[in-house]
Amino acid sequence: MNRFSRLPTQLGRRALATVSDAPLSRKVEMTNWEKGHYINYKKMNENLNIVRARLNRPLTYAEKILYSHLDDPHGQEIERGKSYLKLRPDRVACQDATAQMAILQFMSAGMPSVATPTTVHCDHLIEAQLGGEKDLARANDINKEVYDFLSTSCAKYNIGFWRPGSGIIHQIILENYAFPGALMIGTDSHTPNAGGLGMAAIGVGGADAVDVMANLPWELKAPKVIGVKLTGQMSGWTAPKDIILKVAGILTVKGGTGAIVEYHGPGTENLSCTGMGTICNMGAEMGATTSLFPFNDRMYDYLKATKRQAIGDFAREYAAELHEDEGAEYDQLIEINLSELEPHINGPFTPDLATPISKFKEAVKTNKWPEELKVGLIGSCTNSSYEDMSRAASIAEDAMSHGIKAKSLFTVTPGSEQIRATIERDGQLKTFEEFGGMVLANACGPCIGQWDRKDVKKGEPNSIISSYNRNFTGRNDANPATHAFVTSPDLVVAMTIAGTLNFNPLTDSLKDKNGKEFKLKPPTGEGLPANGFDPGRDTYQAPPEDRVSVSVAVSPISDRLQILEPFKPWDGKDALDIPILIKAQGKTTTDHISMAGPWLKYRGHLDNISNNMLIGATNSENGEANKIKNMLTGEYDAVPAVARDYKKHGIKWVVVGDWNYGEGSSREHAALEPRHLGGLAIITRSFARIHETNLKKQGMLPLTFADPADYDKIQPEDKVDLMCTELAVGEPMTLKVHPADGSKPYDIKLVHTFNEGQIEWFKNGSALNTMAKQHAS
């Protein structure tokens, strides 16, 4: 037994004043699926000691993880919110939709294998239609070309490959790869899910992943740290999801931008590891760099249950550095008493409109939201753990014991094959089916718009409720009139039984099959299965011993995959008299810039997927989507068509955008497409972090108005001069506006966050061009 395993975590912390005496140099594998990739707590500890001596102040847990992964702990400038940190992540994870472009980019760097342990997970391309098995078979058929490319390229470049049906990337990472104190980047915005296991897991664009695969340090602007202190203990209908629904309501979709959200305090001790994962997962909706929890006994229990006790024991030896220092200062502090926390429902149309259940009926009435609940959906990467499924099943069983079932349509998305197999063995799956539910494939499904919905017509106002994380307009079913609400799986099931939004299970009664009133019991369920997890079918492909003979499958006539051509370098000149392609008004997420759903199939073919560029953005001129004026013809046309026409005539263009432009998914296609179609700059009131970096990587200029009010001055038909020659670190740039009405030209001051290295990306045409140039020299 580990010498600290009997101690409560708090006592363990005090006992572990230093870890210098701990045997940190022993070899513990990072995962059961790979050989020779060891957890390097010794190196992390050495780096941290160097930084501690320099800073001489208490550190937050987030800082400890970042600083212990610095490329140059001696020389790195460190100032929260200012410095650019050069980091060495432990791992890279890619989902299949973003992996295609990441691997295509990696191939063009000309290296024989990835330099950092990497995995690819097939979860995004499976459409929910008829149920798990049939949908999976259909996906394997439709996406064969893409899966073959990913399978062969992973084999070629020494990447672990999780086949379709294995589960959602974030659940697979939590079950197999996450470990306390680690730093991972993933090409999906909900990568922070692994914070539930004490890992700093950060969503990035594919180009960032390529850097790390190619052994370059990864650059991140040193985040601020928002502390969330949890006290008390949850009970009854309150679930871990309610913590993040509450925090999202406080911070809003912009409030976490440029910050890591760090949970701490005695309330963290009673949350399950997967519950903590749920909270970290949805932190992406606040724009947070990532979210994380300190290492505790619940994490140890989960590591043990997932056959990684050796990692748990090793983490206990490093435990002093797996939580915040006493006296650590946060840039902002939020306190939540879990004993007083109510269940929440967030939405519709935005994940930060938070309403406690006690006020929800009133909100439905006031806002005239459609009262009838059409569909309840549980699962997804946010809420598909054994605990989630067990608690949800307990509510369904309670209803069936009174002779009633789901009134609304009901779907279940298991997060992984391991979860599916375990809840099949333990009976929860059978409960859901008897309750009237359809069990979907172990994949993202409706959460990302992979849902062939048939029960309502497009444009018909209706309400759905899910345990997902994101609910922007049209995201789940491509119907802009669908009012999508997000909540815990518990409330989803309860409201599905009632069939209406006007139901509060804490206070309201239902009628049983005989018309007699009864109240649902609060949900119950174990955090971990008593009989251990059932791994289910084997869905993992390890890289072969002989990788040289593997050839990567890409057909030259494919409409889904296309080998990349390098972008042209900057011509060294200012851009004069160029048009504004579109002045986007209001919320412009990466879903608006590069839609998912049916477009996912073109994620590996840049020219084809560029036909969806900005088709969801609202044109400020007419309030319409995908209808803009072509300045060459005077005619109105689709956004991609106008951009292609400008490109054909050698005319560069800019986009003008609103606040938090590019929030949402870490979709690098939203940066690749404007670059491919001839864009030069995106000029906004503010950017979401990942999208801003993605634009820089592709050789574009993400610029912001020094005075946000200038957004209102500039008109869609104005022409502009962009003084690109002024681009320098910390210096403003000038945008000269030539008003379409013939009035006097005027200057607007623009600012940016480029550093020296990123300016080289712009000059060379992209980060990838810069990398290839360095390899060549």
N, C-alpha and C positions, 0 to 999 in steps of 0.2 A: 504493500500500500504506500502511496506517495506520502511523504512526511507531513504535508499540509492538508491531505484530503479529508481529515476529520474536522479540520477547523472551519467554522463559518467563514464566508468570504471576507467579511469586514475584519475579523480577527487575523485571517490569513494575510490581509494587506498590511496590518500593523507589524506582524511578525516578519514580513518580507521588506525590511527597510532598504535592503540593497540586494541586487541579484549577482553581484560580482563573485560570490562563493558558489553559485549554482552551476551545475555541470552543463553549461549551455553549448559546449562544443560537441556534444554527442549527436549522432546522426539519426534524425527522425524524418521519414519520408513525408513530403507535403500531402500526398494522396495515395490511396491504395491502387490507383490505376496507372501509375508511372514509377519507373525505377531511376534512382540517381538524382532526383530533385528534392533536396533536403531543406527543411525549415532552418533558416540561418538567424536564430535568436542571438547568437554570439556577435555576429556582425552588426545586427540592429542595436544591440546593447553598446557596442564600441562607438558607433556613430552617435548614439544618444548621449553618451558620456562626453564626447567632444563638444556637441552642441550645448549641453547643459553648462559646461565650463565657460562657454562663450556668452550665453544669455543670462546665466545666473538668476533665474526666476522659476517659479513653479510652472509646469507645463500642463496643458489640457491633454486628454488622451489622443485627440485628433492630431495635435502637434507632435506628440511622441511617435505616432506611426509615420507621419510625413518626414520628420527630421531623421528618423532611424533609417529611412530609405533614400537619403540624399546622396547624389553622385559625388559631391565634394563637401563633406561636413565641415571641413576646416575653412574653406573659402567662400561658401555660399552666403550671399546676403540674405538675411532673414528679417522681414517685417510683414506682419499680417496685413493682408489687403493691398500690399504694394509690390513686394519682391516676386520675381518669377523663380520658382524652385525647379531645379533639375533633379528628377527623381528616377529611381530604378525599381519599377514594380516587380513583384514576385511572379505575377501571372497575367495572362491576357485571355479574355473569353469573348467569343463572337457568336451572334445568332445568325441563322442561315441567310436572312435577307440582307444583312449588312456585311456578312463574311465574304460574299461574292466579290464585292468591290474592294474590300480590304485585301483579299488574296490576289486579285488581279493587280492591285497596286504593289503588293509585296513581290509578285513575280517580276515586275518591271525593275525592281531593285537588284535583281541578279544574284541572290544569295541561295546557297544550297539547302539551308534549313533555318527554322526560326531560332533566335538566340535566347528567347524567354519561353518558358512552358506555356503552351497555348492550346485552347480547345475550341471546337466549333459545334454548335447545337442546332439541330433541325426542329424548329418549333413555330416559325412564322408563316409557313406556306401551306398550312393545312386548313381548309375552309370548313366551318361547321355547317352541316347540311342535314345528314341523315342519322348521325350517331358515330361513335368512336371508330369502330372497325371499318365501316364502309367509307367514311371520310378519309381515313388513313390510306386505304387502298387507292382511292381516287387521287389523293395527293401524290402518292408514289408514282402513279401513272402520269399525271399532268406535269409533275416537276422532275421527271426522271433525268432530264438533261442537266438540270442544276444540281441535283443530288449526286449525279455521277461526277460532275466537275468538282464539287466539294469533297467527295470521298477520295478521288484520285489526287487532288491537290493537297489534301491533308496528309495522305499517305506519302506523297512526294516530299513535303516540307516538314515532316516530323510533328504533325499536329494531331491531337486526340479528336476523334470524330464521333459525335453522338447522333445516331441515326434517327430518322423520323419515327415518332412514337415513343421516344425515350422520355420526353417531358420538356417543360419550359426551362430555358437556360438558367434562370435564377434559382429555381428549385434544385436543379442538378448541381449547381455550384454549391449551394448550401449543404446538400447531402454528401458531396464528394470532395470539394476543393477548398472551401473557405476555412480559414483558421485564424485564431486571435492574433492581432498585431500585424497582420499581413497587409500589403498594398496590392490591389488588383485593378486593372482597367478593363472595361467591357464595352463592346460596341452596341450598347442598348441603354436607354436612359434610366431603366429600373435596376441596373447593376447594383446600386446601393443596398439592395435586399440582403447582401452578405454581411452588412453591418450588424445583423442579428447574431452573428457569430464573432463579433468583435473585430471585423476586417474593415479597413477603409477601401471600399469598392466603388469606383468612380466611373460613371458613364461618359464615353468619349465617342468621337467620330472615328470612322475606319482609318483615316490618315494617321491619327495618333496611335492607333493599334499597330499600324505598319511600322512606325518609328521604333516602338518597343520590340516588336518581332525582329527588327533589323539591328537590334543592339544599340540604338541611340537612347540617350536619356529622355525621359518624358517631361515636358515642361508644363507647369501649372502655376498660375498666379496664386501666391500664398493665401489661402482662404482665411477669412475671419472665422471665429468660432462662436456659434450661438448655443448657449447652454439651456437645456430643458431639464429642470430638476423635478423629479417625480417623488412624491411622498404618498403615504396611504396605500390602500390595496383595493383592487377592483372586486366587484361582486355582482351577482344577478345577471342582468342583461348587458352589462357593460363589458366590452371586449377590447383587446389591444388596438384594433382598428380605430376605436373611438379616440384614442390618444392622438393619432395622426390627423384624424378628421378635425379635432379641436385645434391642434397646432396649425393646420393649414388655414383654418378660419382666422387665426391670430396673425400669421405671417403673410398670408395671401400668396398668389402664384409668383409674385416677384420678391417677396420678403426674404427668401433664403439665398438669393443670387449672390455668388461670390463668397459663400459661407458653408462651413460644415456644421450640421446640427448634431450636438453631442448630448445624449441623454445620460443622466447620472442621478444619484440620490437613492435613498432606501427603497423607493417604489420600483426600481429596476430589478430588485432581487426576486420578486414574485411573478415576473412575466416569463412565459415559456420562450425558448430560443426562437421558435418559429413566429411567435407573437412579436418578438422584437424585430424579426425580419420583415414582417408586415409593415411595421412603423417606419423602418428605414426605407423600404421599397417606395412607399408613397411620398417620402420626403422629396422625391424628384419633382412632384407637382408644385413645390414651392420654389423651384429653381435652385435648390441646394446642391452644392458640389457633391456631397454625400451626407449620410447620417450614420451614426454608430452608437453602440452600447459598450460599456466596459465588460471585460471578461468576468463571468460569475459562474456559480454552480449549475445554473440551468444550461449554460453553454457546455459545460463539462458533461452533463447528463446526455445532451444531444450528440456530442462527439462519441460518447460511449455507445449510444443506441445505433449510431451509423458506422460502427466498427472502426472507430478512430480514437480509442482510449489512449493510445500512445501519444497522440497529439494533445489530448486533454491533460495528460500527466506532464508533458513538456511545457505546456502553457502555464501550469501551476508553478513550475520552477521559475518562470519569467513573469509571474503574476504582478510583481510590484510595478512593472512598466505597462501593464495592460489595463490601466485605469488612470484617471486624472490625478495629478499631484494635489495634496492638500493646499488650499489657497490659490489654485489656478484661477486666472481671471478670464471671463467670457466677454465678448464684445456686446452681447445682449443676453439677458437671462429671463427665461419664462418659467414659472412655477405652476405645477398642476398637482392637485390633491386627488389621487385616484379614487379615494373613498367617496368623493363628491361628484365625480365625473359621470355625466349622463350619456347614454347612447346618442349618437349623432347621425344625421343624414346630410350629405353634401350634394349640392347641385340645385337645379340642372344647369347644363352648358358650361360649367366651370367647377373645378374640384375644390375651390376655396370658399364657396357659399355654404357656410356651416350652420346647420339648424339643429338644436337639441330636440330629441323626440317629443318632449313636453310641449314644444312650440310648433311642431311640424304641421299638424292639421290646420292650424291657424294660417301658416305660411302658404299651404296649398290653396286655401280659400282666398286669401288676399291676392295672391299672384295668378289665380285662375289656372293653376297647373292641372292637366287632365287627371281626374281623380282615380279613374279605373286603372288598375295595374295590369298591363298586358303580359309582361314577362319578368320573371325573377331569375337571375343568373348568379351562381356561386362558383368559386374556383379562381382561376387565373394565377399569375405569378405572385399576386399580392396576398391571396387568402386561399391556399389549397393544401394546407398542412393537415396532418392527421388530427390535430386538435380542432381545426376549423371544421373538418368533415364530421368529426364525432359530435361536436356541439350542434351542428346543423341537423344531423341525423336524429339527435335526441328530441328536437322540436318536431320534426316530421313524424317520429314515432308517437309523440304525445298527441298530435292531431289525429293520427290514424287510430289510436286507441279510443278516440271519440267518434270514429266512423267518418271522418272527413279527410280530404286530400287537398292537393294544390288547386286553387281556383284559377290562378294565372298559369301560363306556360312556365315551365321550370327547367333550367339546364344546369348541368354539373360539369365542370372542367377540372379533372384531376391534374395536379401540377407536375406529376412525374409518373413513370411506369411503376416506381416503387410505391408511391402513394396509392395508385390505382389497384395494384395487386394486393396491397395490405388492407385497403377498405373493402375489397372484394372478399378476401379471406375472413375479415372480422364482421362483415354483414352490413356495413353502412351503405355500400353500393346498392345492395338489394332493397334496403329501406328507401333510398331515393327513387329507385325504379317503381316500387310499389306506390310511392307517394305521387307518382305521375311525372317523374323527371326523365329527361333525356341525358344520358351520359355521353359527353363529347370526347374527342381524342385528347391525349395528353399533349396539349399544344395551346397556343395563345388564343386562337379562335375569335369569338365575338369581341374580346377585349381590344383587339387591334383592327376590327372591321372585317375579319375573316368569318363572315356570317351571312349565309344565303337566307335572309329572313323572308318569310312568306305570309305572316299573319296580319300585316298592315301594308297599305299602299304608300309609296313614297309621297311625302307631303302631308300625310295624315297625322295630325297631332295625337300623341300617345305618350304614356309613361312606362318606363322600364326601371328596374332597380337591380344593382349588381354589387358584388363584393370586389369589383375591380378598382383601379386606381385613377383612371382618367375618363373624363366624360365630356370632352369638347363636342360642339355641334357636329352631328353626323358621324362621329368616330366609330360607334359600334355597328351601325346598320346602314350608313350612308343616307339616312333620312334626316334632313335638317329640322324636321318638326318633332323628332323623338326627344322627349324630356328624359334624360338619363341621370339617375341619382346613384350615388355610391354610399355604401354603408358596410356594416359587418355582415358576414354570412348569416348570423343569427337573425338579424332584422330582415334580411332578404327572405328567409324561409317564412318567418312570421307573417310578413306582408303578402307573400305569395299564397298563403293559406287564406288570408282575408280577401285577397283579390282587389284591394284598394289601398290608396295612400292614406286614407283616413282611418288608420288603425295604429293604436299604441299598445303593444303587448303588455306593457307594465301596468296599464290601467283598464284596458278594454276587454270585454268578453267576446267569445265566438259562440255560435250555436252548433251543437253536435248533430248527429244524423237524426235524432228525435226532436230537434228544436229546443233542447235544453241548453241553457247558457253555461259556459265554462271558461276559465282563464288558462292560457298556456303557462306551463311551468317554466321557470328560467332554465336556460340551456346548461347541460353538463357534458363533460367529455375530457378524456385523458390527453395530456400533452404529448405523450409517447405511447406506442402500442405495448401492451403488457407482454405480448408474445414476440416482440421484436419486429423489425420491418421485413416484409417479403420483397426481395429484389425484383420479382416478376421476370419478364423476358429479358434476355441479354441484348442490349441495344448499343453497345459500345464497340467501336473499331479502333484498335490501337495501331500506331504506325508500324509498318513491317520492318524487319531487320534490314532487308535489301531495298533501299529507297531509290537507288540510281536507275534501276530498270523500270520504275513507274513512269508512265507518261500521262500528262494531265489532259483530260478530255474537254476540248473546246472546238466546236464546229465553226468553220469560217462563214457558214450561211445561217448560223443561229440567229433567232430574233430575241433570244433571252440572255446571251452572253456575248461580250465583245471585248477583244484585247484592247487595252487603252493606248491611245496616242498621247505623247506629252503635250501639255499646253504650251503656247508660245510665250517666250519671255516678254517682259515689259519693253516697250520701244524707247524708253528714256524721255518721253515727251509729256507735256501737259495735254489733257484731253479737252479739246475746244468744241463748243457748239454741239454738244451731244444731247439726245433726248432723254426724258424721264420715261422709262418703259411703263411704269405704273406707280401711282402714289397710293400705297395700300393704307386703308383706314381701319383703325381698331385692331382687334386681336388678329395677329398673323402668326400662327403656329407653324411648325414644320409640316403638320398635316395640310395646312393651307398652301404651303410652298411646294411640297411634293407628297401628294396623297398616297395613302397605303391602299388597302383593299385590293381591287383588281390590278393595280399598278405594281404590286409586290413582285409579280412574275418577271418584271423587267429590271429588277435591281442590279443585274449583272450586265445590262446593256444600256450604256449611258445615252446614246442617241435616242433610243426608243422611249426610255423613261422620261427624257426631257420634254416629251409631249404633255406631261402633267404639270410643268413648271408654273407655279403661282395661279393655277386655275381655280383655287379656292379662296384667293385673296379678294377683298372688297375694294373695288376701284372708287377712290374718293370722289371722282368726277360725277359718277352716275349711281353710286350705291350698288352696283351690280358686280357679280363675279365673272371673270373670264370674258370681259368685254371692254377692250381698250382701243384708243384711237391710234392708228398707224400714221405717224407724222409724215411719211413719204407719200401716202396715198389719200390721207384724209378720211379713210374708211375705218369702220370698227371691225375688230377681229379678235380671235382668241389670243391670250397672252403669248403662248409659245410660238404661234404663227407670226405675230408681229416681231418677236425677238429674232426668229429665223430670217425674216425679211431684212431686218437691220444688219444681221451678221453677213448675209449674202452681199449686201452693199458696203461692207467694211465699216459699219457705223457702230461704235461702242455705245453703251447705254448704262444708266443707273436706275436703281429702284429707290423710292423714298418710302420709309416705313414708320410705324408708330412705336408705342412703348413695348418693351420686352419682346421685340421681334425675334422670331425663331424659337419661341418656347416650345416645350413638348419633347417629342422623341429626339434621340441623338442622330437623326437622319442626315448623313453627310450628303446624300443625293440633293438635299435642299441647298447645298453649297456647290456641288458639282454641276448641277443643271444650269444655273445662271452663268457660271464660268464657261461651260460648253457652248451656250447660246450667245456668247459675245458680251456678257456683262462685265463692267469694270468695278463698280462700287455699289454697296448697299448703304444708304444713309438714313439713319433712324433716330428716334428719340432715345432708345436704349435697346440693348441686345440681351438675349439669353446666352449664358456662358458658352455652352457647347457649340451653338451655332456660330457665334462670333469666331471661335477658334477654327471651326471647320472652314469658314470663308477665307480666313488667312491662309490656311494650308493649301487651298486651291488657287492661291495667287490673286484673290480678290481683296478689295479694300472695304472692310466693315468700319464705317465712320459714324459718329454721332454728332448731333447738333449741340454746339456749346451752350446755346440757349434753346431749350426744347420748344419754345414758342415759335421758333423759325419754321417748324414743321407746318404751321398754319399759314405762313406767308407764301411759301412756295406752291405753285399751281401745276397740275399735271401736264399742261401743254407748254410750260416754260422750257426753254433750252438752258443748258448749264455749261460752264467751263470748270473742270476739276483740275486744280494745280497739283498734279501728282509729283512734280519735282520738289515740292515743299515737304514731302514725307520724311520725317526725322523723328527720332525718339523724343517723346514728351513735347513735341512742337505741334501747334495747330495747323490745319490746312485751310485753304481758301476755296470756297465754292462761289463762283460768280454766276448770278442768275440773270438771264435775259428774259424778262416777262413777255408772255405771248401777246399781251395787249399793247405792246410797243412802248410801254413806259420805261423809265430810265433803269439800266442794269444796276444791281446792287450786290454786295458781297455778304456771304454768310460764313461764319467761323465754324469749322468742324474740328472735332477732337477724335483721338484714337488711342488704342492701348498697345500699339506695335512696339516690340523691342528690336534690338539690332538683328538678331537671327531671323525674326519674322519679316523684317524689311527685305532681307535676302530672298526669302520665299517669294515676295512680290516681284522683286527684280528678275529672278530666275524663271518666273512663271508658275511656280508651285513649290511646296515643300519637297515633293517627290523629285522634281527636277534638281533641286538643291542637293538632295541625297545622292542622286545618280552622278552629279557633277563631282561630289566629294569622293565617291567610289572610284570614278574614272581617274582622279588625280592621285 
